[in-house]
Amino acid sequence: MYRTAPHGFALRASPLEGGVTPREGQELPFVVIACFDPYVISTNISIQTKMVQTNGTNFLDSQSALEELKNYSCRDGLSATDLMDSKLHGGLTYNDFLVLPGFIDFPANAVSLESKFTKKIKLHAPFVSSPMDTVTETEMAVNMALLGGIGVIHHNCSVEDQAEMVRKVKKYENGFITDPVVLSPNHTVKDVRQIKENQGFSGIPITDTGKLHGKLVGIVSSRDIQFHGTDSTPLSEVMTKEVVTGKEGITLEEANQMLRQSKKGKLPVVDKDGNLRALLSRSDLMKNLHFPNASKDPETKQLLVSAAIGTRPDDRERLRKLVDAGLDVVILDSSQGNSVFQLEMVKWIKQEFKKLEVIAGNVVTREQAANLIAAGADGLRIGMGSGAACITQEVMACGRPQATAVFNVSQFAAKFGVPCIADGGISSIGDAVKALAMGASTAMMGRILAATSESPGQTVVRDGIRLKAYRGMGSLAAMDHRSSASADNAGLARYFSEGDKVRVAQGVSGLVAEKGSLREFLPYFIAGLQHSMQDIGVKSLDILRENVINGVIRFELRSSAALREGDVHGFYSYEKKLY
């Protein structure tokens, strides 16, 4: 009695003693006598496999199913290394493969999505908004940070405008506000109303000098001036003089407790002489309750923000103003980051701003990455020609399929502890999952975030559908944002086109259907990623990447027919509502 097992194992049933015929259901020991699998190095195998006989047919005993797996030379599916073998499969993008499922023994909400953005900065949600002028300005950056990700403010604007956007993000939410707006008793009601209109708040401490570190003499809130009809009235006549204060050295927890007990909107913090040292806002306390995973500086408790710059000499002065505004991370924005200009910029930044984290790119090969890592980059941005509004691969014949690029670059960068951003090609939760499985620490998104109400793109209505403008930074529309000679034009600088008489577009512009608020869309993305991790059988992104490298997590190539099978099919009509 012989049986051929999977992977070419030939099994022979060991005879029972005395040549006795086996009874129904009796276990039969089988022994491997040969192996024809070329991937099994040694055929010197001797394993016992239990058999049972049912209705005259021999089967493996179901209780030995787990033991039977040991007869296979490898796990089902392909390892990431085999999948991404360009010599066998060419370059792959996200739609070319699937991740095989694992074992579930935990709920989806137990999955940790914490991941590194740079060497020193971690995010609770591995999502980054792209530095495009129809994607990320103040509102997008604020909400990305509140929801656990981070926004990268574009630089297709003046340095003053970009610095102001950074400043607004940093001031949006604080622990202790160490540089609050302060007025004097001689300022007027009109001054408070102007601050309310321009900056969105009106709880202002009043000191004798009108400056921080002056003696606190009162506070003005919106209630103090709400029904006051005369703008010229000095604040000394309307301010609240009996102020609840915290003493210098108070902890954030203690200060929050005082706000709860006093039911006040602001808590000034003063030194032993009554001089104003800082301010705490009740609205910030509420934000802490509603957004517990917000991306914050651990010391100042301010929201984290990133911004993009180019590699021209005048970008150095731009960066100084961004750092003065509170910038946490700078991204060097170039379609091809492996240039002498970027290498010199990375080295200069690391010397000039010791605490500032620098992300370099874009790159798609190990060789590109090596130069930037050696220069001192704290992170890399991967992608060339894979964005929804990008036509670089079509026009320039230069780039790389995104999944292959992410895998090769991120595996190399991981040797040096350098996190990578997968930039481009993310159109669904599944794309983000595959990018992270290929080794990226975060996923950068443009088009799908441009469709949210927080993006700065102009909204239009056509046939009853709300649409938002979206354009690639290599599009003629982005390049024409300012005059071609303007040093402020990021579209030209990103593609090394500042001096060109004839511009060659590497992007398109158009309209995308509005998705609603980011505060609904990004939580859907986060929950979807957690459920995907559950299906794969991993409780964190760190475990995901570790199990991909050691071959525990497996993959499968998809044919065009398999791709169609995995999409909706067979309906006369259907509605695809995702959240």
C-alpha positions as CSV (number, residue, x, y, z in Angstrom):
1,M,0.0,0.0,0.0
2,Y,1.6,3.3,-1.2
3,R,0.5,6.9,-1.1
4,T,2.1,10.0,-2.7
5,A,1.9,12.9,-0.3
6,P,2.0,16.6,-1.2
7,H,5.4,17.9,-2.3
8,G,6.4,14.5,-3.7
9,F,6.7,12.5,-0.5
10,A,6.0,8.8,-1.2
11,L,4.5,7.0,1.8
12,R,4.4,3.3,2.4
13,A,2.2,1.7,5.1
14,S,4.2,-0.4,7.5
15,P,2.7,-3.9,7.7
16,L,1.0,-5.0,10.9
17,E,2.7,-7.8,12.8
18,G,1.8,-11.3,11.6
19,G,0.3,-9.9,8.4
20,V,-3.0,-9.2,10.0
21,T,-5.6,-7.4,7.9
22,P,-6.4,-3.9,9.3
23,R,-9.9,-3.4,10.8
24,E,-12.2,-0.5,9.9
25,G,-10.9,2.7,11.5
26,Q,-7.7,1.1,12.6
27,E,-4.6,3.5,12.5
28,L,-1.8,2.4,10.1
29,P,1.7,3.8,10.5
30,F,3.1,5.2,7.3
31,V,6.8,5.8,6.6
32,V,8.3,8.2,4.0
33,I,10.4,6.1,1.6
34,A,11.2,8.8,-1.0
35,C,10.9,12.5,-1.7
36,F,10.7,13.9,-5.2
37,D,10.5,17.6,-4.2
38,P,13.5,19.5,-5.6
39,Y,13.2,22.1,-2.8
40,V,13.7,19.5,-0.1
41,I,17.5,19.3,0.5
42,S,17.6,16.0,2.3
43,T,15.5,12.9,1.7
44,N,16.8,11.1,4.7
45,I,13.4,11.4,6.4
46,S,11.6,9.0,8.6
47,I,8.2,10.1,9.9
48,Q,5.3,8.2,11.2
49,T,1.9,9.3,9.8
50,K,-1.3,7.8,11.3
51,M,-3.8,6.4,8.9
52,V,-7.4,5.2,9.4
53,Q,-9.5,3.1,7.1
54,T,-13.1,4.2,6.4
55,N,-15.4,2.3,4.0
56,G,-12.4,0.5,2.6
57,T,-10.4,3.7,1.9
58,N,-7.4,4.9,3.8
59,F,-7.2,8.4,5.0
60,L,-4.9,10.3,7.3
61,D,-6.2,10.6,10.9
62,S,-7.8,14.1,11.3
63,Q,-6.1,14.4,14.7
64,S,-2.7,14.4,12.9
65,A,-3.5,17.4,10.6
66,L,-1.1,19.7,12.3
67,E,1.6,17.1,12.3
68,E,1.0,16.5,8.6
69,L,1.9,20.2,7.9
70,K,5.5,19.3,9.0
71,N,5.8,17.1,5.9
72,Y,5.7,20.2,3.7
73,S,9.0,21.9,2.9
74,C,7.6,25.4,3.3
75,R,4.4,27.3,4.2
76,D,1.7,27.7,1.6
77,G,2.1,30.6,-0.8
78,L,5.2,32.7,-1.6
79,S,7.6,34.5,0.7
80,A,8.0,38.2,0.1
81,T,11.5,37.6,-1.3
82,D,10.2,35.1,-3.9
83,L,7.2,37.3,-4.7
84,M,9.4,40.3,-5.4
85,D,12.0,38.5,-7.5
86,S,12.1,40.8,-10.5
87,K,14.0,38.2,-12.5
88,L,10.9,35.9,-12.3
89,H,8.0,38.3,-12.1
90,G,9.1,41.7,-13.2
91,G,8.1,44.8,-11.3
92,L,4.9,44.4,-9.3
93,T,2.3,46.9,-8.0
94,Y,-0.3,46.4,-5.3
95,N,-2.9,44.9,-7.5
96,D,-0.5,42.2,-8.6
97,F,-0.7,40.1,-5.4
98,L,-2.6,39.3,-2.2
99,V,-1.5,38.6,1.4
100,L,-2.6,35.2,2.6
101,P,-4.6,35.0,5.8
102,G,-3.3,33.8,9.1
103,F,-4.7,32.7,12.4
104,I,-7.1,35.0,14.4
105,D,-6.9,34.9,18.2
106,F,-7.5,38.5,19.1
107,P,-10.1,41.2,18.3
108,A,-9.4,43.8,15.6
109,N,-9.4,46.7,18.1
110,A,-6.4,45.1,19.9
111,V,-4.2,45.7,16.8
112,S,-1.6,48.4,17.4
113,L,-0.9,50.7,14.4
114,E,1.9,52.6,16.0
115,S,4.7,53.0,13.5
116,K,7.7,55.2,12.9
117,F,7.6,58.3,10.7
118,T,11.2,59.1,11.2
119,K,14.0,57.7,13.3
120,K,12.7,59.6,16.4
121,I,9.0,60.2,15.7
122,K,6.3,57.6,16.0
123,L,2.7,57.9,14.9
124,H,-0.4,56.1,16.3
125,A,-1.8,55.8,12.7
126,P,0.6,55.2,9.8
127,F,-0.9,57.7,7.5
128,V,0.6,60.9,6.0
129,S,-1.1,63.5,3.8
130,S,0.9,64.5,0.7
131,P,2.6,68.0,0.3
132,M,0.4,69.0,-2.6
133,D,-1.4,72.3,-3.0
134,T,-4.8,70.6,-3.4
135,V,-4.2,68.3,-0.4
136,T,-2.4,69.7,2.7
137,E,-2.7,73.1,4.3
138,T,-3.6,74.0,7.9
139,E,-6.9,72.3,8.2
140,M,-5.7,69.0,6.7
141,A,-2.5,69.0,8.8
142,V,-4.5,69.7,12.0
143,N,-7.0,66.9,11.5
144,M,-4.4,64.4,10.3
145,A,-2.5,65.0,13.6
146,L,-5.6,64.9,15.7
147,L,-6.4,61.5,14.2
148,G,-3.0,60.0,14.8
149,G,-1.3,60.7,11.5
150,I,0.6,63.7,10.2
151,G,0.2,66.3,7.5
152,V,3.0,67.6,5.2
153,I,2.2,71.2,4.3
154,H,3.1,72.0,0.6
155,H,5.5,74.7,-0.5
156,N,3.7,76.0,-3.6
157,C,3.3,79.3,-1.8
158,S,5.3,82.1,-0.2
159,V,7.5,81.3,2.7
160,E,5.4,83.6,4.8
161,D,2.2,81.7,4.0
162,Q,3.8,78.3,4.6
163,A,5.3,79.4,7.9
164,E,2.0,80.8,9.0
165,M,0.3,77.4,8.3
166,V,2.9,75.6,10.4
167,R,2.4,78.1,13.2
168,K,-1.4,77.6,13.2
169,V,-1.0,73.9,13.5
170,K,1.4,74.2,16.4
171,K,-0.9,76.6,18.2
172,Y,-4.1,74.6,17.5
173,E,-3.7,72.3,20.5
174,N,-1.3,72.7,23.4
175,G,-0.6,71.4,26.9
176,F,0.8,74.5,28.5
177,I,0.8,77.4,26.0
178,T,4.2,79.0,26.6
179,D,3.7,81.9,24.2
180,P,0.1,83.0,24.6
181,V,-1.4,86.1,23.1
182,V,-1.3,88.8,25.9
183,L,-2.9,92.2,26.1
184,S,-2.6,95.1,28.5
185,P,-5.4,96.9,30.4
186,N,-5.1,99.8,27.9
187,H,-6.0,97.6,24.9
188,T,-9.6,97.9,23.8
189,V,-12.6,95.6,23.1
190,K,-11.8,96.1,19.4
191,D,-8.4,94.4,19.9
192,V,-10.0,91.4,21.4
193,R,-12.6,91.1,18.7
194,Q,-9.9,91.3,16.0
195,I,-8.0,88.5,17.7
196,K,-11.2,86.4,17.8
197,E,-11.8,87.1,14.1
198,N,-8.2,86.4,12.9
199,Q,-7.1,83.6,15.3
200,G,-10.4,82.0,16.5
201,F,-10.1,82.6,20.3
202,S,-10.8,85.3,22.8
203,G,-9.7,84.1,26.2
204,I,-6.8,86.5,26.6
205,P,-4.8,87.1,29.8
206,I,-4.1,90.7,30.7
207,T,-0.8,91.8,32.2
208,D,0.4,95.2,33.3
209,T,2.9,95.3,30.5
210,G,0.8,93.6,27.8
211,K,3.4,91.0,27.5
212,L,4.3,87.5,28.8
213,H,6.1,87.6,32.1
214,G,4.3,90.8,33.1
215,K,2.1,90.8,36.3
216,L,-1.2,89.2,35.7
217,V,-4.0,91.7,36.4
218,G,-7.0,90.0,34.7
219,I,-8.4,88.0,31.9
220,V,-10.9,88.7,29.1
221,S,-13.2,86.1,27.6
222,S,-15.9,86.2,24.9
223,R,-18.6,86.6,27.6
224,D,-16.9,89.8,28.8
225,I,-17.3,91.5,25.5
226,Q,-20.2,89.7,23.9
227,F,-22.9,92.3,24.6
228,H,-20.5,95.3,24.9
229,G,-21.4,97.8,22.2
230,T,-18.4,100.2,22.4
231,D,-15.2,98.9,20.7
232,S,-13.1,101.7,22.2
233,T,-13.7,100.6,25.8
234,P,-10.4,99.8,27.5
235,L,-10.0,96.2,28.8
236,S,-9.5,97.5,32.3
237,E,-13.2,98.2,32.4
238,V,-14.5,94.8,31.1
239,M,-11.9,92.3,32.2
240,T,-12.4,89.7,35.0
241,K,-10.0,90.7,37.8
242,E,-10.5,87.7,40.1
243,V,-8.7,85.0,38.2
244,V,-8.2,81.4,39.1
245,T,-4.5,80.6,38.5
246,G,-2.1,77.8,38.8
247,K,1.4,78.1,40.3
248,E,4.5,77.7,38.3
249,G,5.6,74.0,38.4
250,I,2.1,72.6,38.4
251,T,1.8,69.4,36.4
252,L,-0.5,69.1,33.3
253,E,-2.7,66.6,35.2
254,E,-3.0,69.0,38.1
255,A,-3.8,71.9,35.9
256,N,-6.4,69.9,34.0
257,Q,-8.0,69.0,37.3
258,M,-8.1,72.7,38.3
259,L,-9.9,73.5,35.0
260,R,-12.5,70.8,35.7
261,Q,-13.2,72.1,39.2
262,S,-13.2,75.8,38.3
263,K,-15.2,75.3,35.1
264,K,-13.2,78.1,33.6
265,G,-12.1,78.3,30.0
266,K,-8.5,79.3,30.7
267,L,-6.0,78.7,33.5
268,P,-3.2,81.2,33.6
269,V,0.0,79.9,35.3
270,V,2.0,82.4,37.3
271,D,5.2,82.5,39.3
272,K,5.5,83.3,43.0
273,D,5.4,87.0,42.2
274,G,2.2,86.8,40.1
275,N,3.9,87.1,36.8
276,L,2.3,85.3,33.9
277,R,4.4,82.3,32.8
278,A,2.0,80.1,30.7
279,L,-1.6,79.4,29.9
280,L,-3.8,76.3,29.7
281,S,-7.0,76.1,27.7
282,R,-10.1,74.1,28.6
283,S,-10.8,73.6,24.8
284,D,-7.5,71.8,24.6
285,L,-8.5,69.6,27.5
286,M,-11.6,68.6,25.6
287,K,-9.6,67.8,22.5
288,N,-7.4,65.5,24.5
289,L,-10.5,63.6,25.5
290,H,-11.9,63.3,22.0
291,F,-8.5,62.6,20.3
292,P,-6.5,60.4,22.6
293,N,-4.2,59.2,19.8
294,A,-3.3,62.6,18.5
295,S,0.3,63.0,17.2
296,K,1.9,65.4,19.7
297,D,5.3,66.5,20.8
298,P,5.9,64.7,24.1
299,E,7.3,67.8,25.8
300,T,5.1,70.7,24.6
301,K,2.0,68.6,23.8
302,Q,1.6,70.5,20.6
303,L,0.4,68.8,17.5
304,L,3.2,67.5,15.2
305,V,3.5,69.0,11.7
306,S,5.7,68.5,8.7
307,A,6.4,70.7,5.7
308,A,8.1,70.3,2.4
309,I,10.8,72.4,0.8
310,G,13.0,72.2,-2.3
311,T,16.7,72.0,-2.6
312,R,17.5,75.5,-4.0
313,P,19.7,77.9,-2.0
314,D,16.7,80.1,-1.0
315,D,15.0,77.0,0.5
316,R,17.5,77.3,3.3
317,E,16.1,80.6,4.4
318,R,12.6,79.2,4.0
319,L,13.5,76.4,6.3
320,R,14.8,78.8,9.0
321,K,11.4,80.5,9.0
322,L,9.6,77.2,9.2
323,V,11.7,76.0,12.1
324,D,11.0,79.4,13.9
325,A,7.3,78.6,13.4
326,G,7.7,75.3,15.2
327,L,8.3,72.7,12.4
328,D,8.9,69.1,13.6
329,V,9.9,67.4,10.3
330,V,11.1,68.7,7.0
331,I,10.5,66.7,3.7
332,L,12.8,67.4,0.8
333,D,10.4,67.4,-2.1
334,S,11.8,66.1,-5.3
335,S,10.6,63.7,-7.9
336,Q,14.1,62.2,-8.1
337,G,15.9,62.6,-4.8
338,N,19.3,61.1,-5.8
339,S,20.9,64.4,-6.7
340,V,23.9,66.3,-5.5
341,F,21.5,69.2,-4.6
342,Q,19.6,67.0,-2.1
343,L,22.6,65.4,-0.7
344,E,24.1,68.8,0.1
345,M,20.8,70.0,1.6
346,V,20.5,66.9,3.9
347,K,24.0,67.5,5.2
348,W,23.5,71.2,5.7
349,I,20.2,70.6,7.6
350,K,21.7,68.0,9.9
351,Q,24.5,70.4,10.8
352,E,22.4,73.5,11.1
353,F,19.3,72.1,12.9
354,K,20.4,69.3,15.2
355,K,16.9,68.4,16.5
356,L,15.0,68.7,13.1
357,E,14.1,65.4,11.5
358,V,14.8,65.2,7.7
359,I,13.0,63.0,5.2
360,A,14.6,62.7,1.8
361,G,13.5,61.4,-1.5
362,N,11.8,60.4,-3.7
363,V,13.7,57.1,-4.4
364,V,12.8,53.7,-5.9
365,T,16.2,51.9,-5.8
366,R,18.6,50.8,-3.2
367,E,21.4,52.8,-4.9
368,Q,19.4,56.0,-4.6
369,A,18.5,55.3,-1.0
370,A,22.2,54.5,0.0
371,N,23.3,58.0,-1.0
372,L,20.6,59.7,1.1
373,I,21.1,57.4,4.1
374,A,24.8,58.1,4.1
375,A,24.1,61.8,4.0
376,G,22.1,61.5,7.2
377,A,18.4,61.2,6.2
378,D,16.1,60.3,9.1
379,G,13.5,58.8,6.7
380,L,12.9,58.1,3.0
381,R,10.0,58.7,0.7
382,I,9.5,56.0,-1.9
383,G,7.7,56.4,-5.2
384,M,8.3,57.6,-8.7
385,G,5.4,57.8,-11.2
386,S,2.9,55.9,-9.1
387,G,0.7,58.7,-8.0
388,A,-2.9,59.1,-9.3
389,A,-2.1,62.4,-10.9
390,C,1.5,61.5,-12.0
391,I,2.5,60.7,-15.6
392,T,6.3,60.5,-15.0
393,Q,6.5,56.8,-16.1
394,E,4.6,57.5,-19.2
395,V,6.4,60.7,-20.2
396,M,9.9,60.1,-18.9
397,A,10.1,56.3,-19.1
398,C,11.6,56.5,-15.7
399,G,10.3,55.1,-12.4
400,R,9.4,51.7,-10.9
401,P,6.2,49.8,-10.0
402,Q,5.4,50.8,-6.5
403,A,5.3,47.5,-4.6
404,T,8.6,46.4,-5.9
405,A,10.1,49.8,-5.1
406,V,8.8,49.8,-1.6
407,F,10.0,46.3,-0.9
408,N,13.6,46.8,-2.2
409,V,14.2,50.2,-0.7
410,S,12.5,49.6,2.7
411,Q,14.3,46.3,3.3
412,F,17.6,48.0,2.5
413,A,16.8,51.1,4.7
414,A,15.8,48.9,7.6
415,K,19.4,47.7,7.9
416,F,20.2,51.3,9.0
417,G,17.1,52.0,11.1
418,V,15.7,54.4,8.5
419,P,11.8,54.3,8.2
420,C,10.2,54.7,4.8
421,I,7.1,56.3,3.4
422,A,5.2,54.6,0.6
423,D,4.2,57.6,-1.5
424,G,1.7,57.0,-4.3
425,G,-0.6,54.3,-5.5
426,I,-2.8,54.2,-2.3
427,S,-6.4,54.1,-3.5
428,S,-7.8,51.7,-0.8
429,I,-7.2,50.2,2.6
430,G,-5.8,47.1,0.8
431,D,-3.2,49.2,-1.0
432,A,-2.1,50.6,2.3
433,V,-1.9,47.1,3.8
434,K,0.3,45.9,1.0
435,A,2.6,48.9,1.2
436,L,3.1,48.3,5.0
437,A,3.6,44.6,4.4
438,M,6.3,45.4,1.8
439,G,8.2,47.2,4.6
440,A,7.0,50.8,4.6
441,S,6.4,52.4,8.0
442,T,3.8,54.8,6.8
443,A,1.7,55.4,3.7
444,M,1.4,58.8,2.1
445,M,-1.9,59.7,0.4
446,G,-2.9,62.4,-2.1
447,R,-5.9,61.8,-4.3
448,I,-8.1,60.1,-1.7
449,L,-7.4,62.9,0.9
450,A,-7.9,65.6,-1.7
451,A,-11.5,64.4,-1.9
452,T,-12.2,65.2,1.8
453,S,-13.7,68.5,2.9
454,E,-10.5,69.4,4.8
455,S,-8.4,69.7,1.7
456,P,-7.8,73.2,0.2
457,G,-9.0,72.2,-3.3
458,Q,-11.8,74.3,-4.7
459,T,-15.3,72.6,-4.6
460,V,-17.6,72.6,-7.6
461,V,-21.0,71.0,-8.2
462,R,-21.8,69.2,-11.4
463,D,-24.9,67.2,-12.0
464,G,-25.7,67.4,-8.4
465,I,-22.3,65.9,-7.3
466,R,-19.8,67.8,-5.2
467,L,-16.4,67.6,-6.7
468,K,-13.0,68.9,-5.6
469,A,-10.0,70.1,-7.6
470,Y,-7.0,67.9,-7.5
471,R,-3.7,68.2,-9.5
472,G,-0.3,66.7,-9.5
473,M,2.6,69.0,-8.6
474,G,4.1,68.2,-12.0
475,S,0.9,69.4,-13.9
476,L,1.0,72.6,-15.9
477,A,-1.7,74.0,-13.6
478,A,0.7,73.6,-10.6
479,M,3.6,75.0,-12.5
480,D,1.5,78.0,-13.6
481,H,0.5,78.7,-10.0
482,R,3.0,81.5,-10.0
483,S,5.2,82.9,-12.7
484,S,7.8,80.4,-14.0
485,A,10.5,82.7,-12.7
486,S,9.1,82.8,-9.2
487,A,11.2,81.1,-6.5
488,D,8.0,80.1,-4.8
489,N,6.8,77.7,-7.4
490,A,7.2,74.2,-6.0
491,G,5.8,72.5,-9.2
492,L,8.8,73.7,-11.2
493,A,11.4,73.1,-8.4
494,R,10.2,69.5,-7.7
495,Y,10.9,68.5,-11.3
496,F,14.1,70.6,-11.8
497,S,12.2,72.8,-14.3
498,E,12.9,76.3,-13.0
499,G,15.1,77.3,-15.9
500,D,13.2,75.5,-18.7
501,K,11.9,77.5,-21.6
502,V,9.7,74.7,-22.6
503,R,7.9,73.0,-19.7
504,V,7.3,69.2,-19.8
505,A,4.3,68.2,-17.7
506,Q,4.7,65.1,-15.4
507,G,1.2,65.4,-13.9
508,V,-2.4,66.1,-14.6
509,S,-5.2,68.1,-13.1
510,G,-8.8,67.3,-12.7
511,L,-11.7,66.7,-10.3
512,V,-12.5,64.0,-7.7
513,A,-15.8,63.2,-6.0
514,E,-16.0,64.6,-2.5
515,K,-15.9,62.0,0.3
516,G,-17.0,64.2,3.2
517,S,-15.0,64.9,6.3
518,L,-11.6,63.5,7.0
519,R,-12.8,62.9,10.6
520,E,-15.1,60.2,9.2
521,F,-12.9,58.9,6.3
522,L,-9.6,58.4,8.2
523,P,-11.2,56.5,11.2
524,Y,-12.7,54.2,8.5
525,F,-9.2,53.7,7.0
526,I,-7.7,53.0,10.5
527,A,-10.4,50.5,11.4
528,G,-10.1,48.8,8.1
529,L,-6.3,48.4,8.6
530,Q,-6.9,46.9,12.0
531,H,-9.3,44.3,10.5
532,S,-6.9,43.5,7.8
533,M,-4.1,42.9,10.4
534,Q,-6.5,40.6,12.2
535,D,-7.2,38.6,9.0
536,I,-3.4,38.3,8.4
537,G,-3.0,37.2,12.1
538,V,-0.7,39.9,13.5
539,K,-1.4,42.3,16.4
540,S,1.0,45.1,15.3
541,L,2.7,46.6,12.3
542,D,6.1,45.7,13.8
543,I,5.0,42.0,13.9
544,L,3.7,42.3,10.3
545,R,7.0,43.5,9.0
546,E,8.9,40.9,11.1
547,N,6.8,38.0,9.9
548,V,7.1,39.1,6.3
549,I,10.9,39.1,6.5
550,N,11.1,35.7,8.3
551,G,8.7,34.1,5.8
552,V,5.8,33.5,8.1
553,I,3.5,35.8,6.2
554,R,2.9,34.5,2.7
555,F,1.7,36.0,-0.6
556,E,0.1,35.0,-3.8
557,L,0.4,36.4,-7.3
558,R,-2.8,37.4,-9.0
559,S,-3.7,36.8,-12.7
560,S,-5.9,39.2,-14.5
561,A,-8.7,36.7,-14.1
562,A,-8.0,36.5,-10.3
563,L,-8.1,40.3,-10.2
564,R,-11.6,40.3,-11.8
565,E,-12.7,37.6,-9.4
566,G,-11.7,39.7,-6.4
567,D,-13.7,42.6,-7.6
568,V,-17.5,43.0,-7.6
569,H,-19.0,40.9,-10.4
570,G,-22.3,39.4,-11.5
571,F,-24.6,42.3,-10.5
572,Y,-27.1,44.0,-12.7
573,S,-26.5,47.1,-10.5
574,Y,-25.0,47.7,-7.1
575,E,-24.1,50.4,-4.6
576,K,-20.6,50.5,-3.2
577,K,-20.8,52.3,0.1
578,L,-17.6,51.9,2.2
579,Y,-18.3,53.8,5.4
